[in-house]
């Protein structure tokens, strides 16, 4: 079975064309980018990445414009960016063009332009599908706006992505679960899950310091994200990312005030997911077991810092792991022997 590998060539546009600043937002921290690239810089970024990506069967490469409100920037600027990206797509050097934007900046005119230049995927920064949570977070739109944008995007044939952010003011695990189900109903093909962090120089930092906001703990964020992951897996929605990219200012905590940041957050979630699967095995201390998983799952099955293997060794005499391409992701086979 040919393994499909996805590569994004990211072009970050921090807080570009955002109509207002959401209470949690400081894009220059989470992306480590503070300047807005011009079209020449976009070409430089793409060329640099293409040199590092093996172009072979089973490889999908996308140019991805992240971090800002792409459809909110001027039409001339959109064209300048997309003209660069579309050249690579027309020459079969990349397979797709991905943009991220706000749901309240989607209309027929904006989609006509994106379609003309070969954009293939549109990700909406949804964050929540709860009107009260959206209001308290300063998003500036309601869930009906999201639903309308999602429907219009899909009607044009774009792949729809919808990003969500557990832990916003007024949010709860039940509300996050409801958001995940709403994303499924909207027909999203992909999603990203970013548990909320408190970043310096944001209104949320002031709320936190005044005791008006309490962030999720890492364990709470892992547990909630795991529940969301399961919902998306069952619905066939591809989870592209869990947790923010470990930017330098987050790792060294120079600009991180509070919240469930961990440089290996996704690995923690997937370790917990596999721990739940393995918990269903009946303990047999006199037996050794061999666990077979898909190659892409091997590290998560063993667990962060081998947590799952260590737990299994408490219940079995010996535990080994091996891989098999024929097994589907998130599935396993266990062999027992004396």
C-alpha positions in Angstrom: 0.0 0.0 0.0 1.5 3.3 -1.1 1.8 5.7 1.8 0.7 9.3 1.0 2.9 12.0 2.5 1.5 15.5 2.7 3.9 18.5 2.7 2.8 22.1 3.3 4.9 25.0 2.2 3.8 27.6 4.8 3.6 31.3 4.0 2.7 33.2 7.2 0.9 36.5 7.2 0.5 37.5 10.8 -2.9 39.2 11.7 -3.1 40.4 8.1 -6.5 42.0 7.3 -8.1 41.0 10.5 -11.0 43.4 11.2 -10.4 43.3 14.9 -8.0 41.7 17.3 -9.5 38.7 19.1 -8.8 38.6 22.8 -6.2 35.8 22.5 -4.4 36.8 19.4 -0.7 37.6 19.0 0.3 36.0 15.7 3.9 37.2 15.7 4.4 35.0 18.8 2.7 31.8 17.6 4.2 31.9 14.1 7.6 33.6 14.9 6.8 35.9 12.0 6.3 39.6 12.4 6.6 41.0 8.9 4.3 40.6 5.9 5.9 38.9 2.9 5.7 40.3 -0.6 5.2 38.2 -3.7 9.0 37.9 -4.2 9.4 36.6 -0.7 6.7 34.0 -1.4 8.7 32.7 -4.3 11.8 32.5 -2.2 9.9 30.6 0.5 8.5 28.1 -2.0 11.8 27.6 -3.8 13.6 26.9 -0.5 11.0 24.3 0.6 10.9 22.6 -2.7 14.6 21.8 -2.5 13.9 19.8 0.7 10.8 17.9 -0.4 11.3 14.6 -2.3 9.0 14.7 -5.3 7.8 11.2 -5.9 4.7 9.0 -6.1 2.5 9.4 -3.1 3.7 12.9 -2.2 1.2 15.7 -2.0 2.7 19.3 -1.8 0.6 22.4 -1.1 1.5 26.0 -0.8 -0.4 27.2 2.3 -1.1 30.9 3.2 -1.6 30.9 7.0 -1.9 33.3 9.9 -4.0 36.0 8.5 -7.4 36.7 6.9 -6.5 35.9 3.2 -9.8 36.9 1.6 -9.8 40.2 3.7 -6.6 41.6 2.0 -6.9 43.7 -1.1 -7.8 41.9 -4.3 -4.5 43.1 -5.9 -2.5 41.6 -3.1 -4.4 38.3 -3.3 -3.7 38.2 -7.0 0.0 38.9 -6.5 0.3 36.0 -4.0 -1.9 33.6 -6.0 -0.1 34.4 -9.3 3.1 33.1 -7.7 1.4 30.0 -6.2 -0.6 29.2 -9.3 2.6 29.1 -11.5 4.0 26.3 -9.4 0.7 24.4 -9.6 0.3 24.8 -13.3 3.9 23.5 -13.7 3.0 20.5 -11.5 5.6 21.5 -8.9 2.9 21.6 -6.3 -0.4 19.8 -6.1 -2.6 22.4 -4.3 -3.0 25.9 -2.8 -4.4 26.2 0.6 -5.6 29.5 2.3 -6.9 30.3 5.7 -9.4 33.0 6.3 -12.4 34.1 8.4 -15.9 32.9 7.8 -17.3 36.4 7.7 -15.0 37.2 4.7 -16.4 34.5 2.4 -18.7 35.5 -0.5 -19.2 34.5 -4.1 -16.8 37.2 -5.3 -14.0 36.0 -3.1 -14.5 32.4 -4.1 -14.6 33.2 -7.8 -11.1 34.8 -7.5 -9.7 31.8 -5.5 -11.1 29.4 -8.0 -9.6 31.3 -10.9 -6.1 31.0 -9.5 -6.4 27.3 -8.6 -6.9 27.4 -4.9 -7.9 23.9 -3.7 -8.5 24.1 0.0 -10.0 26.8 2.3 -9.6 26.7 6.0 -11.9 28.7 8.2 -10.8 29.9 11.6 -14.0 28.9 13.3 -12.7 28.5 16.8 -16.2 27.7 18.3 -19.7 27.0 17.2 -21.2 28.5 20.3 -22.5 32.1 19.9 -21.8 33.1 23.5 -18.2 31.8 23.3 -17.7 33.6 20.0 -19.0 36.9 21.5 -16.8 36.6 24.6 -13.8 35.9 22.5 -14.3 39.0 20.2 -14.6 37.0 17.0 -17.2 39.3 15.5 -19.5 36.8 13.9 -22.1 34.1 14.9 -22.4 30.4 14.1 -24.9 31.1 11.3 -22.1 33.0 9.5 -19.9 30.0 9.7 -22.6 27.6 8.4 -23.3 29.9 5.5 -19.6 30.2 4.6 -19.1 26.5 4.8 -22.0 25.7 2.6 -20.8 28.2 0.0 -17.2 26.9 0.0 -18.4 23.4 -0.5 -20.7 24.4 -3.3 -17.7 25.7 -5.2 -15.9 22.4 -4.9 -13.2 23.5 -2.5 -11.9 21.2 0.2 -13.2 22.7 3.4 -11.2 22.9 6.6 -12.4 24.2 9.9 -10.1 25.1 12.8 -11.3 25.0 16.4 -10.0 26.3 19.7 -11.0 24.5 22.9 -10.7 26.5 26.2 -12.0 29.9 25.0 -13.8 32.1 27.6 -17.2 30.6 28.3 -16.2 27.3 26.6 -16.5 23.9 28.3 -15.8 20.3 27.2 -19.4 19.8 26.3 -19.4 23.0 24.2 -16.1 21.9 22.5 -17.7 18.5 21.7 -20.7 20.3 20.3 -18.4 22.4 18.1 -16.7 19.2 16.8 -20.1 17.7 15.8 -21.1 21.0 14.2 -17.9 21.0 12.1 -18.7 17.4 11.0 -22.3 18.5 10.0 -20.8 21.5 8.0 -19.0 18.9 5.8 -15.4 19.8 6.7 -12.8 17.4 5.3 -10.1 18.6 7.6 -9.7 20.3 11.0 -7.0 21.7 13.3 -7.4 21.7 17.1 -5.6 24.5 19.0 -6.3 24.5 22.8 -6.2 28.2 23.8 -3.0 29.7 25.3 -2.6 32.9 27.1 0.0 35.0 25.2 1.6 38.2 26.3 0.3 41.6 25.1 -3.3 40.3 24.5 -6.6 41.2 26.2 -6.7 37.6 27.4 -3.5 38.2 29.4 -5.3 41.0 31.3 -8.3 38.8 32.0 -6.0 36.0 33.3 -4.1 38.3 35.6 -7.4 39.7 37.0 -8.7 36.2 37.6 -11.4 36.5 35.0 -10.1 33.7 32.9 -8.8 30.3 33.8 -7.0 28.3 31.1 -7.2 24.5 30.6 -4.5 22.4 32.3 -2.4 20.2 30.0 -4.2 17.1 31.2 -7.6 18.8 30.6 -6.6 19.9 27.1 -5.3 16.4 26.3 -8.5 14.7 27.5 -10.7 17.2 25.6 -8.7 17.0 22.4 -8.7 13.2 22.5 -12.5 13.2 22.7 -12.6 15.6 19.7 -10.1 13.4 17.8 -12.4 10.4 18.2 -15.4 12.3 16.9 -13.4 13.4 13.8 -11.9 10.0 13.2 -15.4 8.4 13.3 -16.7 11.0 10.8 -13.7 10.7 8.5 -12.5 14.3 9.1 -8.7 14.4 8.8 -7.1 16.1 11.9 -4.2 18.1 10.4 -2.8 19.4 13.7 -3.3 19.3 17.5 -1.7 22.0 19.5 0.2 25.1 18.3 3.5 24.8 16.5 6.3 25.0 19.1 7.5 28.5 18.2 10.7 29.6 20.0 8.8 32.2 22.1 6.4 29.5 23.3 9.2 26.9 24.1 11.3 29.4 26.1 8.1 30.8 27.6 9.3 34.3 26.8 5.9 35.3 25.5 3.8 32.5 27.0 1.8 33.5 30.1 -0.3 30.4 30.8 -2.2 27.6 29.2 -1.7 24.0 28.0 1.4 24.4 25.9 3.6 21.4 25.3 6.1 21.0 22.4 4.8 17.4 21.9 1.1 18.1 22.6 -0.2 16.0 19.7 2.0 13.1 20.9 0.5 13.4 24.4 -3.0 13.2 22.9 -2.2 10.2 20.7 -0.4 8.4 23.6 -3.6 8.8 25.6 -5.7 7.6 22.7 -3.6 4.4 22.3 -3.6 3.9 26.1 -7.3 3.7 26.0 -7.2 1.1 23.3 -4.7 -1.0 25.2 -6.6 -0.8 28.4 -9.2 -3.1 26.9 -6.6 -6.0 26.8 -7.0 -8.6 29.6 -3.9 -8.7 31.7 -1.9 -11.9 31.6 1.3 -11.6 33.6 2.7 -14.9 32.4 2.3 -14.1 28.7 4.4 -12.0 26.3 2.6 -10.0 23.6 3.5 -8.6 20.2 1.7 -5.5 19.1 1.4 -4.8 15.4 0.4 -1.3 14.2 0.6 0.8 11.0 4.1 2.4 10.7 2.7 5.9 11.2 1.3 4.8 14.5 4.3 3.1 16.0 5.7 6.0 18.1 2.2 6.9 19.5 1.4 3.3 20.3 4.6 2.9 22.3 3.7 6.3 23.8 5.4 9.5 24.8 8.6 8.5 26.6 7.4 4.9 26.1 4.5 5.5 28.5 2.2 2.9 26.9 4.9 0.2 26.7 5.8 0.7 30.3 2.2 0.4 31.3 1.7 -2.8 29.3 4.9 -4.3 31.0 3.0 -4.1 34.3 0.4 -6.4 32.8 2.4 -8.7 30.6 5.7 -10.6 30.9 7.2 -9.1 27.7 5.9 -6.5 25.2 7.3 -6.0 21.7 6.0 -3.7 18.9 6.2 -4.1 15.1 4.7 -2.5 12.0 2.6 -3.6 9.1 1.6 -1.3 6.2 -1.5 -3.5 5.7 -3.0 -2.3 9.0 -5.1 0.8 8.9 -4.1 3.8 11.0 -5.4 3.7 14.6 -5.8 -0.1 14.4 -3.7 -2.8 15.9 -3.3 -6.6 16.1 -2.0 -8.4 19.1 -0.3 -11.8 19.2 -0.1 -13.8 22.5 2.5 -16.4 23.4 3.7 -18.1 26.6 
